[in-house]
Amino acid sequence: MSLHIIWSLEVSNLIIVESENDKYFVEALIDKLRLENIEIGKPICDIYKFDCLGGYTKLKARLEALKLDNYNKLGIILDADNVGISARVEFINECLKHICSDVQLETINQLKRSEELDLEIVCYITNVDNKGELETLMREIYSIDATYADCLNSWRRCLEDKGIEVKQKEFDKIWVSHYLKYDTCLKKDKNQKSRKCANELINNNENSNEIENNLKSNDSTIKKDIWNFEHKVLDDLKDFLELFK
């Protein structure tokens, strides 16, 4: 009598995101929701930069390179930026045409099955009031005093008075960076906040890199109690993730 052992591959779910920061944030939220079998793929943007999608070339290329045989569901998360949710959903549909012809998404958080790919597809667009990106959302869910970061409003007005515009996208990133470095010091450093935290920021003032370093560190800032993960602005994103149970 022969013994036959059958190995079964565990079928999981894949979510693709724009940036490394999106990846760290979504992973933290997945952990908070105690969800399993969700893989966050390599971000579309190899390095952080503004408007990294560049038309639809990067998302199209990522979709075409995916090996989807072992996945039940495919999720796509993009930023609304200034174009809004509907425009981003259409953007995703244009890219999806290159891997399947039987799925057109109508809105966020709506699973559509592709018989061609033998999986379900769904998207979410990161936004606050139909625009913005991750840092826009993070400004909404901060949970401790943000005196240092909020003082940047005066700095911005000063620049505007001198005819220098700081775009909202850039300002949100700077605000989050200051919140992470000035307002959220470890308790043991609070008595030295203005010296220790300010000096750290001055010595490393690349905003996007600073945010990323804080989000991905072993003592991850995104997992500390400085964010309100119960904020209603996260409800749609949570609903999206719950679809991958």
PyMOL commands that set and color helices and strands:
alter all, ss='L'
color gray80, all
select helices_A, chain A and resi 20-33+57-65+85-96+134-141+147-150+152-161+168-183+187-203+207-216+221-223+232-242
alter helices_A, ss='H'
color red, helices_A
select strands_A, chain A and resi 12-16+38-40+71-79+112-114+119-126
alter strands_A, ss='S'
color yellow, strands_A
deselect
rebuild
show_as cartoon
